[in-house]
Amino acid sequence: MALVQQPTYALDLDIREICQRSEDLVCDLAGRHIVLTGGCGFLGRYFVAVIEWLNRTRLAEAPCRLTVIDNYISAGNFGKEIVSSAHRRVVNHDVIEPFVTDEPVDFIVHAAGIASPAYYRKNPLQTLQVAVWGTKNMLRLGEETGAKLVFMSSSEIYGNPDPSHIPTSEDYRGSVSCQGPRACYDESKRLGETLCHLFFNTHGVDTRIIRPFNVYGPGMQQHDYRVLPNFADKIRRGEALNLYGTGDQTRTFCYITDAIVGFLLVMLRGRPGDTYNIGNPRPEVSMLELIQHIERVLHRPVDHEVCVYPDSYPGDEPQRRCPDITRARTHLGFEPLIALDEGLTRFFDWALQHYQA
């Protein structure tokens, strides 16, 4: 039996695990009002489910109120399951337009964005607008209400790091082309960070910046086109996996429960004006090695082939991506706990049940 009535994207195990690991933070959410942009996306839906669980259990006497903002451009079918409830208001709104509320606001979590490379290649201007104009609008809301603002940036802002800067710390300035095929996403996230920095220093807005590294888990859309849902979709349909380029490019992967715990720590314990990498630095695996891990958790071989990048996928793919999380460990006590094989097991158990053949 489910712990609470939740949409099918979230596993009870994951939600309970996040809440248990965030036990010391719960009191800071009692009676608060959070504005969450992109609340119907992959990361936002987990955030919504965690607040819902806490309101039904730990915060029943002083629930946390949530205003969820989304325009559904990339939320998919799972996003439609996020509806208004007793302590949650869902608003169909595009954040590139100002958002006005007459309620007090304690926190703004600006998670709206088009993060899948295939989607931001199709919608480059909208991708840029939500990370720049949307961020400015949320910062204005923070200035007007005195709310603390958390900006979901991206590890993409580092571009293709020099090998001497891997693992990559927050101090690395990045190696990004302002006219490259990924510029609409990574450069707009960089400018969003600059806006946060300016509003913090010149307008006194309490900002905290998060740079997530390859977060994955149940709830990712089947046609998200990022590597793990792409692989799960192919496996579900009995097709060979496509490895773009050489298959030697490397990533580290952060399971969703670790990521959400890190996000909550930044929101409630982060230093104003600071920036935090949130990810799992180990193991750093090539795409060929990732398939070996998938074969191990599925207990069977997986057909795959190395092929050229499709036209729908933007070039300039970083060859390595691995976070240095020293700052998050030192300032926040953040520590990812879910090993890669455990996270892959949870993801594929869910995806192979929910993805359509």
N, C-alpha and C positions, 0 to 999 in steps of 0.2 A: 504494500500500500504506500502511495506517495506521502511524503511528509506534509506537503501542502499542495494545493491545486496550482500547478505550474504549467506553462507551455512546454511542449515536448522537446524544446531545444536544450533544456537544462537538466542534467542528471541530479537527482536528490543527493547522491554521494558528493558531487562537486560543490553544491550549494552549502551543504552541511559542513563540509571540510573548510570552505572559505570562512564561514561564520565562526567555527571553532578556533581557527587560527587567528581570527581578528577579535577575539574575546575582549582584549584590553582596549579596543577602540570603540566598542559598541556604545558606551555611555556618551561619547562625543556626538552621536547621531540622534540622541533622544530629543524629540521636539523640534528638530532642525528642518529647514526647507532647502532642498537641493534642486537646482535646475540642471537637467541633463540633456545635452544636445546629442543627436545621433543615437538616441535611446533605443531605437528599434534595430540597430545594427548588431553585429556579433558581440562586441565587447559591451555595448550598452545593455543588451538583453540580460547578460549575466549580472550586471550591476543592478538592474531592475529586480531580478529574481532574488538577489541577496537582500535588498531592502525589504522586499515583500516577506521573505522568511523571517527577518529580524522583527518586523512589525507584528507578525503573528506570534512570535515567541518572546523575545527579550524586550521589545519596545512597545508592548501592548498598552501600557499606561501613558506613554508619551511617544506616539508613533512619529516616524520620520516621514515628512511629506515630500513627494517627488513630482516635479513637473517634467514630463518627458516631451522633448521636441524632436520632430523628425519630418522630413518631406517624402520619405519612402522611395527615394530615387534608387537606392541600392539595398533596401532592407529585405526584400524578398518575402516569401510567404510566411516565414517565421516572424517577421516584424509585425504582421497583421494580428498576431496573437497578443500583442501588448495593447491593452485597452485600459480605459479609466476605471478606477475602483475607489474605495473609501478614502484612501490616502494618496492616490495617484491620479494626476491629470495628464492626459495625452493630448498634445496639440500638434496638428498638422501645420507646420510652419517651416519656411526656408530661412535658414539663419543668415543668408546674405542680406536679408531685410531685418531692420531692428526689431527686437522683441521687447514688448512692454508688459510689465506686471505691476499691480498695485499691492502685491504681497511682499513682506520682508523676505529676503533671500540670504541664506547663510553660506551656501557653496554653489559654484557653477562648475560643472564638469563638461568641458567642451570636447566631446568625442566625435562630433559630426565630421565626416570626411569620406572621400571615395578612395579607398586604400588598395583595391585590387588593380594590378597593372592593366589588365584587359579593360576594366571599366574606366580607369582614368585616361587611357588612350582614346577611348570613345568620347569621353566628356572632359576634355582638357580645360576648357574655360570654367566650367562648373567646379571642377576639382580645385582650381586656383582660387576661385571666388570664396568657396566655403572656408578655406584655410586662411584667407587674408581678410576679406570683408566680414565673414562670419566671426572670425576671431576678434576683429575690432568691435563688432557689435556686442559680443559677449563681454569684452573688456569695458565698454561703455556701461553695460548693465552692472558689472562689478563696481564701477566707479559710483554709479547712482545709488546702489543698494548697500555698499560696503561689504559685499560678499567676497569670499576667497575664490579665486579662479584656478582651476587645474586645466592646463592645455595639453591635449593628447597630440604630441608631435610624432616623430617617427625615427627609427634608426636609418631611414633612407637619407636623412639630412647629412650623413657622413659620406654619402656617395660610395666610391670605390676606394677604401682606405689604403694608404701606404702600408706594406707589411710590417713596418716598424711600429705602427700604431694599432696592432691587433694583439690582444684584445683592445678594443677602442674605448677610451675614457671620454667623459663629457667635455674635457678640455680640447679635444681634437677638433680642428676647425672645419674639417670635411674637404672632400675632393669631388666637387659637383659641377656639371656643366649647366650654365644658365640657359643654354639653347638646346640641350640634349633632349632625347625622347622621353625622359622621365622628369624633365624640369617642371612641368605643370604641378607635379606632386611634391618632389623633394625641395624645390626652390620655394614653393608657396608655404611649406611647413617651416622652412628656415625664416621666411619673412614673418610668419605667425609668431615664431619665437622672438624675433626682434620687436614686434609690437608688444608682446608680453613684457620684455625687458624695458621698453620705453614707458609703458603705463605703470610699471612698478617703480621706476626711478623718478618719473616726472609727475605722475598722478596719484601715487601712493596706493595703487591697487595691489593687493596681496596675490601674487601669481606664483604657481609652481608648475614646472614643465616636466612632462614624462616622455621619454623616448622608448617606446616598446620595441622589443626585438622578436620578430617571428612568433607571435602568439598563436596558438592553435588549440582546438578542442571541439567537443560536440557543439552543434549549432552553426558551424560554418556552412554556408550555402553550397549546394552540390555544384553549382556553376559559378563559384567564386573565382576560379582559375588560378588561385595560389596553389603551391605545390601539393600540400597534403589533401585538400578536397579534390584537386585534379586527379591525384593518384587513386583516391578512394572511388571516385566516379568511374575511372577506367576499370578498376578491379571489379566493381559492382556490375559493370557491363561486359566483363570478360574480355577486355581489350588490353593490348600491351601498353605499358607505361612509356611515355615519351620523355626522354631526358634531353633538354635543350643544350646546345653548345657541345661541350665535351663531357659533361657530367661530373667534372672535377671541382666545380664551384662549391664552396662550403657555406654552411649555415649552422647556427645553434637554434634550438627550438624551445620555447617556453610554454609549458602547459597552462591552460586558462586559469586554474585555481591559483597557481603561483603568481600569475600576472595580476589577477584581481586583488589578491592580498597586497601586492606591491603598490597597486594604484591607491588602495585605501590608506596605506601607510603614508604615501606622498600627500594625499589630500588632508589627512588628519595630523600627521607628524612632520611633514616636510618643512624645510626652511623657506620662508618667504623669499621669492626671487631666485630660487635655486632650480637646478635641472638634474633629473635623475634618469639614468639608464635602468630600465626594468626588463630583465630577460634572464636567461639561464646560460652561463658561460660554458657549460660542459654538457655533452661532448660537442665539439665542433666536427661536423661530419660532411663529407661530400655527398652529392646526390646519389652517386653509386653506392656509397656506404649506407645512405638512408634506406635504399631498397633492401639491403641486407637486414637492417633492423626490422623493416616491415615484414619480410619473409619470416623472421624469427617469431614475431608476435602472431602472425597468421598461421604459422606451422606448415607452410607450403611455399614452393617457388612462385615467383611473380615474373611474368614475361615483361621484358622491357627492351627498348631500343634507343640509341643515341641518334638525335636528328637535329636539323637546323631550327633556329627560332622561327615560329610562325609570324606572319605579318601583324597579327593582333597583339603580339607581345613586344613591349618597347625594348630597344637595345640598351646598351650601357649597363648591363646587369652587373652589380658588384660581384667580384670573384670570391670575396670572403666577407663574412659578417659575424662578429663575435663580440659581445659586450664585456667591458670592465665594469663590474657592479660594486666596486670598492666603496663608492660614495653612499650608495643605498644600504650597503651592509653596515657601514660605520655610523651614518646618521639615523637610520631607520630600523636597523636590525633585520633587514630584508634578507631572506635566504630561500631560494627555490628548493623545493623538496621532491618534486615529482621527476623521477628518472625518465629518460627518453622512452625506453621500452614500456614502462608503465603508462605514460601518457599516450603513446601510440595504441596500446591495447584499449584504453578507454575510448579514444577517438574512433578507431575502426570498429569496435563493438557497436558504437552508436551509428556511425555512418553507413555501415553495411546493412543495418536494419532500416534506416530512414531514407537513404538515397534510392531513387527510382532506377530500375534497370533499363 
